[in-house]
């Protein structure tokens, strides 16, 4: 298609439905290509310019109902799971995680580095349905672990606590193990509704081919096949070792709270927590028509305003944010430039994995700049 222009933002492409996905999220509108392109023009009207350093949330297309401390949520860029989970995904793809302790320790390190550098601080979200559960767990941890001095001991205490339930409502966080397994060679087992499905070997091969081609498509000329291959091997080893079998997003939130408090963020994770609306529409309120991907730095899709004014939803990945995240988590690594490139590609892959495991393949992609 020809490039469409709205103000200073332009569409590079509107894809057909990608046709591959193991999740349940289905589009609200069964658009023709012409209708999808018209909808994309409307989407462009909801991009806004934001300053650097805004907290980075998840690609979720649902409306923000409230922030925990009552402040108006500042519009900021988005990536799968937010900057903390996308950064953790990159660490996983680069082979830094062999055990569940490694996973949470790397998460703490990523959040701390993001906070210190200040270019892509972490933001998190929960579903409205999970608010009471999350609040109770956070307050329990603040009381029960108040005398634990070091972050390592704190992580150990959280890991071994059997009373912290799973589930926050963030699909990428709650299904982090599944997102990593999207890059592994082994056939993966996943749930669609109440049904548990295990891939065939052929389906696993097709999934990896989808992950490669889709990551290459959005990474464009920076994609490196050899990096993808090495990250597949790292993901395969993690799945084989069961390194993420016990990953719990609510425990991750508790650890994030401690790290942010230690970093001097008043209110801890509450200051970076949004409550998203659920409904009977689609899957817990998910019926996104596609994923809008923005390449130009500083431009952010206003998900809530789009929903409030149109009644529709789009996932949103501000792809430009992958660079400050990748640069931050590469700090101190000897081959810095190579690390930045590899981590940036892994962050692209994390967003492809989110699409693949959460949707049924019906959402389209809007590439914009």
C-alpha positions in Angstrom: 0.0 0.0 0.0 1.0 3.6 -0.4 2.2 5.5 2.7 -0.7 7.2 4.6 0.0 10.5 6.3 -1.7 12.0 9.3 0.1 15.2 10.6 3.7 14.2 10.9 3.2 10.5 11.4 3.0 8.0 8.5 2.1 4.4 8.0 4.7 2.2 6.5 2.5 -0.9 6.1 -0.7 -2.5 7.3 -0.4 -6.2 7.2 -3.0 -8.9 6.7 -3.8 -11.0 9.8 -0.6 -12.9 10.5 -2.6 -16.1 10.8 -0.4 -17.8 13.5 -1.0 -17.6 17.2 -1.7 -20.0 20.1 -3.8 -17.6 22.2 -7.5 -16.8 22.4 -7.5 -13.1 21.7 -9.5 -12.4 18.5 -10.1 -9.1 16.7 -13.2 -7.1 17.3 -13.6 -6.2 13.7 -13.2 -8.6 10.7 -11.9 -5.9 8.4 -11.2 -6.0 4.7 -7.7 -4.6 3.8 -9.3 -1.3 2.8 -11.2 -1.1 6.1 -8.0 -2.0 8.0 -6.1 0.8 6.3 -8.9 3.3 7.1 -8.8 2.2 10.7 -5.0 2.7 10.7 -5.4 6.3 9.6 -7.6 6.8 12.6 -5.0 5.2 14.9 -2.4 7.7 13.7 -4.5 10.5 15.2 -3.9 9.0 18.7 -0.1 9.3 18.6 1.4 11.9 20.9 4.9 13.2 21.5 6.3 12.5 25.0 9.6 13.5 26.6 12.3 11.0 27.3 12.3 9.1 30.6 8.6 8.3 31.0 8.0 4.9 32.7 7.5 2.1 30.2 4.5 -0.1 30.4 3.0 -3.1 28.7 1.6 -3.3 25.2 -1.9 -4.1 26.6 -4.6 -2.4 24.7 -7.1 -2.0 27.5 -8.1 1.2 29.3 -6.3 2.4 32.4 -8.9 2.7 35.1 -6.7 4.1 37.8 -3.2 4.4 39.2 -2.7 3.1 42.8 -1.6 6.4 44.3 -4.4 8.4 42.6 -2.1 10.3 40.2 -3.0 10.7 36.6 -1.0 8.1 34.7 1.5 9.8 32.5 1.5 8.6 28.9 4.6 6.6 28.2 6.0 4.1 25.7 5.1 0.4 25.7 6.8 -3.0 25.1 5.8 -6.5 26.0 5.4 -6.7 29.8 6.9 -3.2 30.2 10.6 -2.4 30.3 11.4 -4.7 33.2 9.9 -7.8 31.6 11.2 -7.1 28.1 14.6 -6.5 29.6 14.4 -9.7 31.6 13.4 -11.5 28.4 16.5 -10.2 26.7 18.6 -11.4 29.6 17.0 -14.8 29.3 17.7 -14.9 25.5 21.3 -14.0 26.2 21.8 -17.0 28.5 21.8 -15.3 31.9 19.1 -17.5 33.5 19.6 -21.1 34.6 17.5 -21.2 37.7 14.4 -19.4 39.1 16.8 -17.5 41.5 18.7 -16.3 38.4 15.4 -15.1 36.9 14.4 -13.0 39.9 17.9 -11.7 40.5 18.2 -10.6 36.9 14.8 -9.0 37.2 16.0 -7.0 40.3 19.1 -6.0 38.4 17.2 -4.9 35.3 14.8 -2.8 37.3 17.6 -1.2 39.3 19.6 -0.3 36.2 16.5 1.1 34.4 15.8 3.3 37.4 19.4 4.5 37.7 19.8 5.3 34.0 16.4 6.9 33.8 15.7 6.5 30.1 13.2 3.6 30.4 12.1 3.1 34.0 9.7 0.2 34.7 5.9 0.4 34.8 3.6 -2.5 35.6 -0.1 -3.3 35.4 -2.7 -5.5 37.0 -6.2 -6.4 36.1 -9.0 -4.8 38.1 -10.2 -8.3 39.1 -6.8 -9.0 40.7 -6.4 -5.7 42.7 -7.4 -7.0 46.1 -5.1 -10.1 45.7 -2.1 -8.0 44.6 -2.5 -5.4 47.3 -2.8 -8.1 50.0 0.4 -9.8 48.8 2.4 -6.6 48.5 1.4 -5.5 52.0 2.1 -9.0 53.4 5.6 -8.9 51.9 6.3 -5.4 53.3 5.4 -6.6 56.8 6.7 -10.2 56.8 10.1 -9.4 55.1 10.6 -6.0 56.6 13.7 -7.1 58.5 15.4 -8.8 55.5 18.4 -6.5 54.7 19.9 -7.7 51.4 18.1 -8.0 48.1 19.5 -11.5 47.7 18.0 -12.6 51.0 14.8 -10.9 50.1 14.5 -12.7 46.8 15.2 -16.0 48.6 12.4 -15.3 51.1 10.0 -14.5 48.3 10.9 -17.6 46.3 10.3 -19.9 49.3 7.1 -18.3 50.4 4.3 -20.7 49.5 1.4 -18.3 50.3 2.0 -15.8 47.5 -0.6 -16.6 44.8 0.1 -16.4 41.1 -1.5 -14.0 38.6 -1.7 -10.3 38.1 -3.4 -10.0 34.7 -0.3 -9.1 32.7 -0.3 -11.8 30.0 3.4 -11.4 29.3 4.4 -11.5 33.0 2.0 -14.2 34.0 3.1 -16.3 31.0 6.7 -15.4 31.0 7.8 -19.0 30.9 5.5 -19.5 27.8 7.0 -16.4 26.1 10.5 -17.8 26.5 9.3 -21.2 25.2 8.2 -19.5 22.0 11.9 -19.3 21.2 12.7 -22.9 22.2 13.0 -26.0 19.9 10.9 -28.2 22.1 7.2 -28.7 21.3 5.4 -26.4 23.8 2.3 -27.1 25.8 -0.2 -24.3 26.1 -3.7 -23.5 27.1 -6.5 -22.1 25.0 -9.5 -21.6 27.3 -9.9 -24.8 29.3 -8.1 -26.9 26.7 -4.5 -28.0 27.1 -2.7 -28.5 23.8 0.8 -29.8 23.0 2.5 -29.0 19.7 3.6 -31.6 17.3 7.3 -31.4 16.2 6.1 -30.0 12.9 4.1 -27.3 14.7 7.1 -26.4 16.8 9.2 -25.9 13.7 6.5 -23.7 12.2 6.4 -21.7 15.4 10.1 -21.0 15.3 9.9 -20.1 11.6 7.1 -17.6 12.5 9.2 -16.2 15.4 12.2 -15.8 13.0 10.3 -14.2 10.1 8.2 -11.9 12.3 11.2 -10.7 14.4 13.1 -10.1 11.1 10.2 -8.2 9.7 10.0 -5.7 12.5 13.8 -5.6 13.2 14.3 -4.8 9.5 18.0 -4.4 8.4 19.3 -4.9 11.9 18.2 -8.5 12.2 21.0 -11.0 12.6 20.2 -14.7 11.9 23.2 -15.9 14.0 21.9 -14.0 17.0 18.5 -15.5 16.6 20.0 -19.0 16.4 22.1 -18.5 19.6 19.0 -17.1 21.4 17.0 -20.2 20.3 19.7 -22.4 21.8 19.6 -20.4 25.1 15.8 -20.6 25.2 15.9 -24.3 24.5 18.4 -24.9 27.4 16.2 -22.9 29.8 13.1 -24.9 28.9 15.0 -28.2 29.2 16.3 -27.2 32.6 12.9 -26.0 33.8 14.5 -22.7 34.9 11.2 -20.8 34.7 8.7 -23.4 35.8 8.0 -21.5 39.0 8.1 -18.0 37.7 5.3 -16.0 39.4 4.5 -12.4 38.2 3.1 -11.5 41.6 6.4 -12.5 43.2 8.1 -10.4 40.5 6.0 -7.4 41.5 6.9 -7.9 45.2 10.6 -7.9 44.2 10.1 -4.9 42.0 8.5 -3.1 45.0 11.6 -3.7 47.1 14.0 -2.6 44.4 12.1 0.6 43.7 11.9 1.4 47.4 15.6 0.8 47.8 16.1 3.1 44.8 14.2 5.9 46.6 11.0 5.7 44.6 8.4 6.9 47.1 5.5 4.4 47.2 7.6 1.7 45.5 5.8 -0.3 42.9 2.5 1.4 43.8 3.9 4.5 42.1 4.4 2.5 38.9 1.3 0.4 38.9 -1.8 0.8 36.7 -5.1 -1.0 37.0 -6.6 -2.0 33.7 -10.2 -2.6 32.9 -11.7 -6.0 32.3 -15.0 -6.8 30.8 -17.1 -9.6 29.2 -15.9 -8.4 25.7 -13.4 -10.7 24.1 -10.9 -12.3 26.5 -11.1 -10.4 29.8 -11.7 -7.2 27.8 -9.1 -8.1 25.1 -10.4 -7.8 21.5 -7.6 -5.7 20.0 -7.8 -5.3 16.3 -4.0 -5.3 15.9 -0.6 -4.2 17.1 0.6 -0.7 16.2 4.4 -0.5 16.1 6.0 3.0 16.1 9.6 3.4 15.0 10.1 7.1 15.6 11.5 8.1 19.0 9.2 10.0 21.3 5.9 9.1 19.6 3.5 7.1 21.8 0.0 5.7 21.1 -2.5 6.9 23.6 -4.3 3.6 24.2 -6.8 4.9 26.8 -7.9 7.9 24.7 -8.3 5.7 21.6 -10.5 3.3 23.6 -12.5 6.1 25.3 -13.2 7.9 22.0 -13.7 4.9 19.6 -14.6 2.0 21.9 -11.9 0.0 20.1 -8.5 -1.3 21.2 -5.0 -1.8 19.8 -1.9 -3.3 21.3 0.9 -0.8 21.1 4.7 -1.4 20.8 6.8 1.7 20.7 9.7 0.0 19.1 12.1 2.9 19.6 12.1 2.2 23.3 14.0 -1.1 22.7 17.2 0.9 22.2 17.4 2.7 25.6 16.4 -0.6 27.3 19.0 -2.6 25.5 21.7 0.1 26.2 20.8 0.2 29.9 21.0 -3.6 30.4 24.2 -3.8 28.4 26.0 -1.4 30.8 29.3 -2.9 32.0 29.4 -5.7 29.4 32.7 -5.8 27.6 31.4 -6.0 24.0 28.9 -3.2 24.6 27.8 -2.5 21.0 27.3 -6.1 20.2 25.3 -6.6 23.5 23.1 -3.6 22.7 22.3 -5.0 19.2 21.6 -8.5 20.6 19.4 -7.3 23.4 17.4 -5.0 21.1 16.7 -7.9 18.8 15.6 -10.0 21.8 13.2 -7.2 22.8 11.7 -7.3 19.3 11.3 -11.1 19.7 9.6 -10.6 23.1 6.9 -8.6 21.4 6.5 -11.2 18.7 6.2 -13.9 21.4 3.5 -11.9 23.2 1.5 -11.7 20.0 2.0 -15.4 19.3 1.0 -16.8 22.7 -1.8 -14.3 23.5 -3.6 -13.9 20.1 -5.1 -16.4 17.7 -3.3 -14.8 14.8 -6.2 -12.6 13.7 -4.8 -9.1 14.7 -3.1 -7.1 12.0 0.2 -5.1 12.3 0.5 -1.4 11.7 4.1 -0.3 11.1 4.4 3.5 11.5 7.0 6.2 11.9 
